[in-house]
Amino acid sequence: MNRQYPASDEALMKAIIKGDKNAAAWLYHRHVDRVNRICYRIVLDPSQVQDCVQEVWLKVFRNIDRFQCSKSFTSWLNSVSANTAIDYYRKWIKHRNRIENDEIRVRAVATDESPGDRKLDGALIQQRIREALEEISVNQRTAFILRYFEEMPIDQIAETLGCTEGAVRTHIRRSLLALRAKLAGKLDQ
């Protein structure tokens, strides 16, 4: 499928509302990479990203008639993606923590090993960064991701998160401080 469709996002949305399934496919293919990036960077677990992405697109297509033409579609999609990913992450992390706690208890009983010295390679550094991102609040992580990975302006992040620009700046500053502190300790281990 050619990713360039001559119609604007708004024209595609009007066609979708009228029942044009091809327009839905074009809109999806035009923006699926953006949604994947946002979901991945908020959820942080590749095995969970596709489920989260599906939730985003279900919400988009179910609520497309509620879209306000005064906003850009991309801003609206970013909001839906970020908010869905935040909700998905919160539900998923509760479930994951219960499972991990059970696994830790089983491992503690089964073995008395301590982790040996490991070399820091690219994969381990990525894992440590992901772990550090998991440890900061979801609002801080989302603001950080939208600013530095998606390169969104502060005003759009504020609109996406439903807060003031000052709150976004605070989230970003706190995320940077927390990540620096957490990564300094993790990379030395």
C-alpha positions in Angstrom: 0.0 0.0 0.0 1.4 3.4 -1.0 1.7 5.4 2.2 1.0 8.7 0.4 -2.7 9.4 0.0 -3.8 12.6 -1.7 -6.4 13.5 0.9 -5.8 15.2 4.2 -6.4 13.4 7.5 -9.6 15.4 8.0 -10.9 14.4 4.5 -10.0 10.8 5.3 -11.9 11.1 8.6 -15.0 12.4 6.9 -14.8 9.5 4.4 -14.5 7.0 7.3 -17.6 8.5 9.0 -19.4 7.9 5.7 -18.3 4.3 5.8 -15.2 4.2 3.5 -13.1 1.4 4.7 -10.2 2.3 2.3 -10.0 5.7 3.9 -9.6 4.0 7.3 -6.8 1.8 6.0 -5.0 4.9 4.6 -5.4 6.8 7.8 -4.1 3.8 9.8 -1.1 3.3 7.5 -0.2 6.9 7.6 0.0 7.1 11.4 0.6 3.5 12.6 4.4 4.1 13.2 3.7 7.1 15.4 1.2 5.2 17.5 3.7 2.2 17.8 6.5 4.5 19.0 4.3 6.3 21.6 2.9 3.0 23.0 6.3 1.3 23.1 8.0 4.1 24.9 5.2 4.4 27.5 4.5 0.7 28.0 8.1 -0.3 27.7 7.5 -4.0 27.1 7.6 -5.2 23.4 5.3 -8.1 24.2 2.5 -5.7 25.3 2.8 -3.0 22.6 0.7 -4.5 19.9 -2.2 -5.0 22.3 -1.9 -1.4 23.4 -1.7 -0.2 19.8 -4.9 -2.1 19.0 -6.6 -0.4 21.8 -5.6 3.0 20.5 -6.9 2.2 17.0 -10.2 0.8 18.4 -10.7 4.0 20.3 -9.8 6.2 17.3 -12.2 4.4 15.0 -15.0 4.1 17.6 -14.8 7.8 18.5 -13.8 9.3 15.1 -17.2 11.1 14.9 -16.3 13.0 18.1 -13.1 14.5 16.7 -13.1 18.3 16.8 -12.0 19.8 13.6 -10.5 22.7 15.5 -7.6 20.4 16.5 -5.2 18.7 14.2 -5.8 15.0 13.8 -2.2 14.3 14.7 -2.6 16.1 18.1 -5.8 14.2 18.8 -4.1 10.9 17.8 -1.2 11.7 20.1 -3.6 12.4 22.9 -5.5 9.2 22.4 -2.2 7.2 22.0 -0.6 8.6 25.1 -3.7 8.3 27.3 -4.5 4.8 26.2 -0.8 3.8 26.7 -0.8 5.3 30.2 -4.0 3.4 31.1 -2.7 0.2 29.6 0.6 0.5 31.4 -1.1 1.1 34.8 -3.3 -2.0 34.3 -0.5 -4.1 33.0 2.1 -3.1 35.7 -0.3 -4.2 38.5 -0.7 -7.6 36.9 3.1 -7.9 36.1 4.1 -7.0 39.7 1.9 -9.7 41.1 3.5 -12.3 38.8 7.0 -11.0 39.5 6.6 -11.1 43.2 5.5 -14.8 43.0 8.5 -15.6 40.7 10.9 -13.9 43.1 9.6 -15.9 46.0 10.0 -19.1 44.0 13.5 -18.3 42.9 14.6 -17.3 46.4 13.5 -20.7 47.6 15.0 -22.6 44.6 18.4 -21.1 44.4 20.9 -19.1 46.5 22.8 -17.6 43.6 23.8 -14.0 43.4 24.3 -12.3 40.1 27.9 -12.3 38.9 29.7 -9.4 37.3 28.4 -8.7 33.8 29.8 -6.5 31.1 27.7 -3.6 30.1 26.8 -4.0 26.5 24.2 -2.2 24.4 21.4 -4.6 25.3 22.1 -4.3 29.0 22.3 -0.5 28.8 18.9 -0.5 27.0 17.5 -2.7 29.7 18.8 -0.4 32.5 17.3 2.6 30.7 14.0 0.8 30.4 14.1 -0.1 34.1 14.9 3.5 35.0 11.9 4.7 32.9 9.6 2.2 34.6 10.6 3.6 38.0 9.5 7.2 37.3 5.9 8.3 37.3 3.9 7.6 34.2 3.2 11.3 33.7 6.9 12.1 33.9 7.7 9.3 31.5 5.0 10.3 29.1 6.1 14.0 29.1 9.7 12.9 28.7 8.9 10.6 25.8 6.7 13.0 24.0 9.3 15.8 24.3 12.5 14.0 23.5 11.5 11.0 21.4 8.5 12.4 19.6 9.8 16.0 19.6 6.5 17.5 20.5 6.3 21.1 21.6 5.4 21.8 25.2 2.0 23.2 24.4 1.0 20.0 22.5 2.2 17.8 25.4 0.1 19.9 27.8 -2.9 19.4 25.6 -2.2 15.7 25.3 -1.8 15.2 29.1 -4.6 17.7 30.0 -2.4 19.9 32.1 -0.6 23.2 32.0 2.6 23.9 30.2 4.2 24.6 33.6 3.2 21.2 34.8 4.7 19.6 31.6 8.0 21.5 32.2 7.9 20.2 35.8 7.3 16.6 34.7 10.1 16.8 32.2 12.6 18.4 34.7 11.7 15.8 37.4 12.0 12.9 34.9 15.5 14.1 33.8 16.6 14.4 37.4 15.2 11.0 38.4 16.6 9.3 35.3 20.1 10.7 35.9 20.0 9.5 39.5 18.6 6.1 38.7 20.9 5.5 35.7 24.0 6.6 37.7 23.3 3.9 40.2 22.3 1.2 37.7 25.2 1.7 35.3 27.7 1.4 38.1 26.3 -2.0 39.1 
